[in-house]
């Protein structure tokens, strides 16, 4: 298989090992809108074969996520068999056995020069125990892993988030929060670049260009989270011999039904604010013919 070369301005490689999760958070963004995402998944060997084709900047990791990525039965195999020059980040709720993980994964494999931790623990007060989350995080930190805790700033959980921050920082664990995206009490929360992008009232034609590589559990490559979660046609598959990334604006008929992750204003890989995952030409002009 030939290499898959990423455009130099890509900011993220999202590898959705599985969309299964052991929790059902009421505000889960994976289920924003009509959820019809592909369920079939690649084997560990297929993931390794496909991801090892990627050719990207040395500062751009593959981020293993989900769902909960550790639910993939070959989660550790995938980590240990990706090529050494492919950095790895993990987004996880940490509901795996830390002793097994520490015994089988070298902390150096998940450590790189970056302004944020390689293992980013998603703490969800609605369903997770704070004490357990802190204890597991501390064990991994003391074992040499680059780890920090992230929490969504949901308005319902402000007090426990404040307490979690104090406790984590007091234990020497990096703790960060991120903006809540989605609906709560009939209000859409989030800071978005494009008006009405996520309102889900009516659709219009635009053209879009992504700065992220979004890979579904079946290896399908999607131009945005919305296309993946709603199972619209993908651009190809990382296991296809002739797959390549065509970096152009493409026609989209679904503006108004965007996913918050695609159009929220956020930081890029340098932690510079003002970035969005998808650039949208509201005039609808494309560059793909």
C-alpha positions as CSV (number, residue, x, y, z in Angstrom):
1,X,0.0,0.0,0.0
2,X,1.2,3.5,-0.8
3,X,1.5,6.2,1.8
4,X,-1.4,8.5,2.6
5,X,0.1,12.0,2.8
6,X,-1.7,14.6,5.0
7,X,-1.9,18.2,3.9
8,X,0.6,20.3,5.9
9,X,-2.1,22.4,7.6
10,X,-4.1,19.5,9.0
11,X,-4.5,20.0,12.7
12,X,-6.0,16.6,13.9
13,X,-6.2,12.9,13.2
14,X,-9.2,11.5,14.9
15,X,-9.1,7.7,15.0
16,X,-12.5,6.3,16.2
17,X,-11.4,2.8,17.2
18,X,-15.0,2.1,18.2
19,X,-18.1,4.1,18.9
20,X,-19.1,1.8,21.7
21,X,-19.0,3.3,25.2
22,X,-19.5,2.0,28.7
23,X,-21.4,5.1,29.7
24,X,-24.4,6.9,28.4
25,X,-23.9,10.6,29.3
26,X,-27.0,12.7,28.7
27,X,-25.0,15.4,26.9
28,X,-22.8,13.1,24.8
29,X,-21.9,14.9,21.6
30,X,-21.6,11.7,19.6
31,X,-25.4,11.6,19.7
32,X,-26.0,15.2,18.7
33,X,-28.6,15.0,15.9
34,X,-29.5,11.8,14.0
35,X,-27.1,9.1,15.1
36,X,-26.6,6.5,12.4
37,X,-22.8,6.0,12.6
38,X,-21.2,2.9,11.2
39,X,-20.9,0.2,13.8
40,X,-18.7,-2.5,12.1
41,X,-15.0,-2.1,13.1
42,X,-11.6,-3.0,11.9
43,X,-9.4,-5.6,13.6
44,X,-6.3,-4.5,15.4
45,X,-4.1,-5.7,12.5
46,X,-6.2,-3.7,10.0
47,X,-6.0,-0.6,12.1
48,X,-2.2,-0.9,12.3
49,X,-1.9,-1.6,8.6
50,X,-4.1,1.4,7.7
51,X,-2.7,3.9,10.2
52,X,0.9,3.0,9.4
53,X,0.3,4.3,5.9
54,X,-0.1,7.9,7.2
55,X,2.6,10.4,6.4
56,X,2.1,13.5,8.5
57,X,4.2,16.1,10.4
58,X,6.1,14.8,13.3
59,X,4.1,17.0,15.7
60,X,0.7,15.6,14.6
61,X,-0.3,12.6,16.6
62,X,-3.0,10.0,15.8
63,X,-5.6,10.4,18.5
64,X,-7.2,7.1,19.5
65,X,-10.8,7.9,20.7
66,X,-14.4,6.7,20.6
67,X,-16.8,6.0,22.1
68,X,-14.3,4.6,24.5
69,X,-11.2,3.4,22.6
70,X,-10.1,0.9,25.3
71,X,-13.3,-1.1,24.5
72,X,-11.6,-2.2,21.3
73,X,-10.4,-5.7,22.1
74,X,-7.0,-5.1,20.6
75,X,-6.5,-1.6,22.0
76,X,-3.1,-2.3,23.5
77,X,-2.0,-4.2,20.4
78,X,-2.7,-1.2,18.3
79,X,-0.7,1.1,20.5
80,X,2.3,-1.2,20.6
81,X,2.3,-1.8,16.9
82,X,1.9,1.6,15.3
83,X,5.2,2.7,13.7
84,X,7.5,4.6,16.1
85,X,7.5,7.8,14.1
86,X,3.7,8.1,14.5
87,X,2.9,9.9,17.8
88,X,-0.1,8.7,19.8
89,X,-2.6,10.5,21.9
90,X,-5.5,8.9,23.7
91,X,-8.9,10.3,24.7
92,X,-10.4,8.0,27.3
93,X,-12.8,7.8,30.3
94,X,-10.1,5.6,32.0
95,X,-12.4,2.7,32.7
96,X,-9.7,0.1,31.9
97,X,-7.3,-1.7,34.2
98,X,-4.4,0.7,34.8
99,X,-2.1,-2.2,36.1
100,X,-2.5,-4.1,32.8
101,X,-2.0,-0.9,30.8
102,X,1.2,0.0,32.8
103,X,2.5,-3.5,32.4
104,X,2.1,-3.6,28.6
105,X,2.7,-0.1,27.4
106,X,5.9,1.9,27.6
107,X,5.2,5.4,29.0
108,X,7.8,6.8,26.5
109,X,5.5,5.7,23.6
110,X,2.9,8.1,24.8
111,X,5.1,11.1,25.6
112,X,5.9,13.9,23.2
113,X,6.7,17.6,23.2
114,X,3.3,19.2,23.4
115,X,1.4,21.8,25.5
116,X,-1.1,19.2,26.7
117,X,-1.1,15.6,27.9
118,X,-1.0,12.7,25.6
119,X,-3.5,10.7,27.6
120,X,-6.5,13.0,28.1
121,X,-9.0,11.6,30.6
122,X,-12.6,12.7,30.0
123,X,-14.2,13.2,33.5
124,X,-18.0,13.1,33.3
125,X,-19.6,13.9,36.7
126,X,-22.9,12.6,35.6
127,X,-21.7,9.0,35.5
128,X,-18.1,8.8,36.9
129,X,-16.6,8.7,40.4
130,X,-14.2,11.6,41.0
131,X,-12.1,9.7,43.6
132,X,-11.6,6.7,41.3
133,X,-10.7,9.0,38.4
134,X,-8.1,10.9,40.4
135,X,-6.6,7.7,41.9
136,X,-6.2,6.0,38.5
137,X,-4.8,9.2,36.9
138,X,-2.3,9.6,39.7
139,X,-1.1,6.0,39.4
140,X,-0.5,6.5,35.7
141,X,1.2,9.8,36.3
142,X,3.6,8.3,38.8
143,X,4.4,5.5,36.4
144,X,5.7,8.1,33.9
145,X,2.7,8.6,31.6
146,X,1.8,12.0,30.2
147,X,-1.8,12.3,31.5
148,X,-4.3,15.0,32.4
149,X,-8.0,15.3,33.2
150,X,-10.4,17.2,30.9
151,X,-14.0,18.1,31.8
152,X,-16.9,19.6,29.9
153,X,-18.2,22.8,31.5
154,X,-21.8,21.6,31.7
155,X,-23.8,24.2,33.6
156,X,-25.4,21.5,35.8
157,X,-22.0,20.4,37.2
158,X,-20.2,23.7,38.0
159,X,-19.7,22.9,41.7
160,X,-18.3,19.4,41.3
161,X,-16.0,20.7,38.4
162,X,-14.7,23.4,40.8
163,X,-14.0,20.8,43.4
164,X,-12.4,18.3,40.9
165,X,-10.1,21.1,39.7
166,X,-8.9,21.9,43.2
167,X,-8.3,18.2,44.1
168,X,-6.5,17.4,40.8
169,X,-4.2,20.3,40.9
170,X,-3.5,19.6,44.6
171,X,-2.3,16.2,43.6
172,X,-0.2,17.5,40.7
173,X,-2.5,16.3,38.0
174,X,-3.0,18.6,35.0
175,X,-6.7,19.6,34.9
176,X,-8.4,21.5,32.1
177,X,-12.0,22.3,31.1
178,X,-13.5,22.8,27.7
179,X,-16.6,24.6,26.6
180,X,-19.9,22.6,26.8
181,X,-21.4,22.1,23.3
182,X,-25.0,21.1,22.7
183,X,-28.5,21.8,24.1
184,X,-29.4,22.3,27.8
185,X,-32.7,23.6,28.9
186,X,-33.6,24.4,25.3
187,X,-30.5,26.6,24.8
188,X,-27.7,25.8,22.4
189,X,-24.4,26.2,24.2
190,X,-21.1,26.8,22.4
191,X,-19.2,29.4,20.5
192,X,-19.5,28.8,16.7
193,X,-18.0,30.5,13.7
194,X,-21.0,30.1,11.4
195,X,-24.5,31.3,12.4
196,X,-27.3,28.7,12.4
197,X,-24.8,25.9,11.5
198,X,-26.1,23.6,14.3
199,X,-29.7,24.7,14.7
200,X,-31.1,21.7,12.8
201,X,-34.1,23.7,11.4
202,X,-33.3,23.8,7.6
203,X,-30.5,22.7,5.3
204,X,-28.8,24.7,2.6
205,X,-26.0,24.2,0.1
206,X,-22.4,25.3,1.0
207,X,-18.9,24.1,0.3
208,X,-16.6,22.8,2.9
209,X,-12.9,22.0,3.4
210,X,-11.7,20.1,6.4
211,X,-8.4,20.4,8.4
212,X,-8.9,17.1,10.2
213,X,-8.7,13.4,9.2
214,X,-11.7,11.7,10.7
215,X,-11.5,7.9,10.5
216,X,-14.6,5.9,11.5
217,X,-14.5,2.4,13.2
218,X,-14.7,0.7,9.7
219,X,-11.7,2.7,8.4
220,X,-13.9,5.1,6.4
221,X,-12.6,8.6,6.1
222,X,-15.1,11.4,6.5
223,X,-14.8,15.1,5.8
224,X,-16.5,16.0,9.1
225,X,-18.0,14.5,12.3
226,X,-21.5,15.2,11.1
227,X,-21.0,13.0,8.0
228,X,-19.6,10.2,10.1
229,X,-22.2,10.3,12.9
230,X,-25.1,10.5,10.3
231,X,-23.5,7.9,8.0
232,X,-23.3,10.0,4.9
233,X,-21.0,8.8,2.1
234,X,-17.4,8.8,3.0
235,X,-14.4,10.0,1.0
236,X,-12.7,6.6,1.0
237,X,-11.1,4.1,3.3
238,X,-7.6,3.8,4.8
239,X,-7.4,0.2,3.6
240,X,-8.0,1.1,0.0
241,X,-4.8,0.8,-2.0
242,X,-5.4,3.9,-4.0
243,X,-6.9,6.1,-1.3
244,X,-5.5,9.6,-1.1
245,X,-6.5,12.9,0.5
246,X,-7.8,15.5,-1.9
247,X,-7.5,18.8,-0.2
248,X,-10.3,20.9,-1.8
249,X,-13.7,22.5,-1.0
250,X,-16.5,20.1,-1.6
251,X,-20.2,20.6,-2.0
252,X,-22.3,20.0,1.0
253,X,-26.1,20.0,1.1
254,X,-26.4,19.8,4.9
255,X,-25.4,23.2,6.3
256,X,-27.7,23.8,9.3
257,X,-27.2,20.2,10.4
258,X,-23.6,20.6,11.3
259,X,-22.0,18.9,14.3
260,X,-20.7,21.3,17.0
261,X,-17.2,19.7,16.9
262,X,-16.8,20.8,13.3
263,X,-17.8,24.5,13.6
264,X,-16.9,25.5,17.2
265,X,-14.2,28.1,17.6
266,X,-11.3,26.4,19.4
267,X,-7.5,26.2,19.6
268,X,-5.3,24.5,17.0
269,X,-2.4,22.2,17.7
270,X,-0.3,25.2,18.8
271,X,-3.1,26.1,21.3
272,X,-3.9,29.2,19.3
273,X,-7.5,30.3,19.5
274,X,-9.8,31.1,16.5
275,X,-9.5,27.7,14.7
276,X,-12.4,25.6,13.4
277,X,-12.2,22.0,12.1
278,X,-14.1,22.8,8.9
279,X,-13.9,25.9,6.8
280,X,-17.2,26.7,5.1
281,X,-17.8,28.8,2.0
282,X,-21.3,30.0,2.5
283,X,-21.5,30.9,-1.2
284,X,-21.3,27.2,-2.1
285,X,-18.4,27.4,-4.6
286,X,-16.3,24.2,-4.8
287,X,-12.9,23.4,-6.1
288,X,-13.5,19.7,-6.9
289,X,-15.3,20.2,-10.2
